[in-house]
Amino acid sequence: MFVDRSETSAVKLTDFGLAAMFTEGGPPLTEVLGSAYYVAPEVLREAYSKEADVWSTGVVLFIALGGYAPFDGANEREVCEREQLAREEAAQRFRFPREPPNPKR
């Protein structure tokens, strides 16, 4: 992913080191991969799909705009614990549907 096709082009943003193929309608991905700062909760539950990438992209955007990570800790375990606490607090304050709305209804 480059800004243009020249040999001196800047790289936009890319890291495909942990990429995996996902087939729409296929089984969920199950391998736990990634850094605690960016990994989606579904990845930690070992059942995820393309939505996990939306979470990670949101974290990158949060860091780019805010200058710090949304969840911080002394180590990866603490980062995951703080993320879980934030999800539990949000679940108590807000009502999120379990399934996304079906636009075809």
VEXMARDREN-959536 format. One line per field, with one value per residue (C-alpha): residue number from 1; residue in three letters; chain; y, z, x. Coordinates in steps of 0.25 Angstrom, whole numbers. Example, Ala and Ser with C-alpha at 12.3 -4.5 7.8 and 13.67 -1.06 7.14 Angstrom:
gunu c(1	2)
tinu c(Ala	Ser)
nuvo c(A	A)
y c(-18	-4)
z c(31	29)
x c(49	55)
//
This chain:
gunu c(1	2	3	4	5	6	7	8	9	10	11	12	13	14	15	16	17	18	19	20	21	22	23	24	25	26	27	28	29	30	31	32	33	34	35	36	37	38	39	40	41	42	43	44	45	46	47	48	49	50	51	52	53	54	55	56	57	58	59	60	61	62	63	64	65	66	67	68	69	70	71	72	73	74	75	76	77	78	79	80	81	82	83	84	85	86	87	88	89	90	91	92	93	94	95	96	97	98	99	100	101	102	103	104	105)
tinu c(Met	Phe	Val	Asp	Arg	Ser	Glu	Thr	Ser	Ala	Val	Lys	Leu	Thr	Asp	Phe	Gly	Leu	Ala	Ala	Met	Phe	Thr	Glu	Gly	Gly	Pro	Pro	Leu	Thr	Glu	Val	Leu	Gly	Ser	Ala	Tyr	Tyr	Val	Ala	Pro	Glu	Val	Leu	Arg	Glu	Ala	Tyr	Ser	Lys	Glu	Ala	Asp	Val	Trp	Ser	Thr	Gly	Val	Val	Leu	Phe	Ile	Ala	Leu	Gly	Gly	Tyr	Ala	Pro	Phe	Asp	Gly	Ala	Asn	Glu	Arg	Glu	Val	Cys	Glu	Arg	Glu	Gln	Leu	Ala	Arg	Glu	Glu	Ala	Ala	Gln	Arg	Phe	Arg	Phe	Pro	Arg	Glu	Pro	Pro	Asn	Pro	Lys	Arg)
nuvo c(A	A	A	A	A	A	A	A	A	A	A	A	A	A	A	A	A	A	A	A	A	A	A	A	A	A	A	A	A	A	A	A	A	A	A	A	A	A	A	A	A	A	A	A	A	A	A	A	A	A	A	A	A	A	A	A	A	A	A	A	A	A	A	A	A	A	A	A	A	A	A	A	A	A	A	A	A	A	A	A	A	A	A	A	A	A	A	A	A	A	A	A	A	A	A	A	A	A	A	A	A	A	A	A	A)
y c(0	12	27	25	16	22	15	26	25	26	14	17	6	-9	-21	-34	-43	-49	-49	-60	-63	-62	-68	-61	-71	-80	-85	-74	-72	-78	-75	-65	-55	-41	-30	-28	-13	-16	-30	-31	-37	-48	-52	-55	-63	-71	-69	-57	-52	-39	-30	-33	-24	-13	-13	-13	-1	6	5	10	22	25	25	33	44	43	40	29	15	13	3	3	-6	-10	-23	-30	-37	-24	-17	-29	-28	-13	-15	-25	-16	-5	-14	-19	-4	-1	-12	-7	7	4	-6	-12	-22	-36	-37	-25	-20	-28	-17	-27	-28)
z c(0	-5	-8	-22	-32	-31	-25	-14	-10	4	10	16	26	25	33	27	35	43	31	29	18	22	14	15	21	25	38	48	50	63	64	75	68	70	80	92	88	75	77	77	88	78	75	90	90	78	69	59	45	38	49	57	47	49	64	61	50	61	71	60	57	72	74	62	66	81	82	92	93	97	107	114	124	129	121	111	121	128	115	112	126	125	111	118	129	119	111	124	128	114	115	128	122	108	101	89	81	80	65	55	50	37	26	17	27)
x c(0	7	4	7	15	28	41	41	27	23	16	2	0	2	5	1	10	-2	-12	-21	-32	-46	-57	-71	-80	-69	-65	-59	-45	-39	-25	-21	-11	-8	-3	-12	-13	-20	-26	-41	-49	-54	-40	-37	-50	-45	-57	-55	-57	-55	-61	-48	-41	-51	-47	-33	-34	-42	-31	-21	-30	-32	-16	-14	-25	-23	-8	-10	-16	-30	-26	-12	-5	8	8	-1	-10	-13	-17	-26	-32	-34	-41	-50	-54	-57	-66	-73	-76	-81	-90	-96	-98	-102	-111	-104	-112	-106	-108	-106	-120	-124	-126	-134	-145)
//
